[in-house]
Amino acid sequence: MTAEEKLALEEQVVRMLRTVYDPEIPVDIYSMGLVYKIDIDDEANLKIDMTLTAPNCPAADFIVEDTRIKLESIEGLKSVDIRIVFEPEWTKDMMSEEAKLDLGFL
């Protein structure tokens, strides 16, 4: 897989992540800063490290499953591995400026 192909896949991954929402928050998980790492290896296997706004998030299963289904729909990806991590702990500072504005933090 070329660097250009990897970059194109990564752009598709980010576009898809921007369609995943926590049902309780009107901002996508990417803009919320919940995605810590996107890694695509030379065989087109995707690994995502992401977190939740709180460890006991009631929508966790929904969010992870929605993320998985959407990412697996991207043509060219061989596999999708999503890891939920809590280090570093998520804070509002990780949100994009747009997300902060949408939620009234600015």
Disulfide bonds with the S-S distance in Angstrom:
none
